[in-house]
Amino acid sequence: MKKSNGNFGTNKWVTAAYISQLLTAAIHSLSFVKEPIPQNATEKQLMDLMTNYKQNLGAGFSPTTSDIMTALSACMTLLCLASGLTLWRLSRSAPATKTMQGIMAIQTIVFGIGFVVMLFFTFLPPIVCFGLIFISCGGAYLNYFRQKE
């Protein structure tokens, strides 16, 4: 099995990937600190419903829409944090090129799907963040794919 001989640590694409993942996690975690402030009566009513109306989803589970959004938001932050820390840790060692091809392929697929979802269902900051992650993971994958075994 061929080692990457330090190329992993100097791979600018991998560095860009883990930095963009960690920055996205940090930026997104700011949403847990500040409460949204309604700007008009309609937004006030919407915020009231999201934070107070409990849906009965069975089995004693009755979250508010805000509860569900908080859980999904935490998962996005944790996904970015886990993948960024994994790449950062691997960049400190010299894993086999084949291993890195697989890791970068998985991350490219996961963040590519996330990018498409963000394009259709969110707003500009998460679209840009996931776009940067997808491009940098894709670049790293192509860089390892071109390396000879």
FENZIQUI-V166968 format. One record per helix or strand of 2 or more residues. SS is the DSSP state (alpha for helix, beta for strand). FROM is the first residue (numbers start at 1). TO is the last residue. Records with the same first field share a line. If there is no record, write none. Layout:
SS->FROM-TO + FROM-TO
This chain:
alpha->7-10 + 12-32 + 41-52 + 65-90 + 97-121 + 124-146
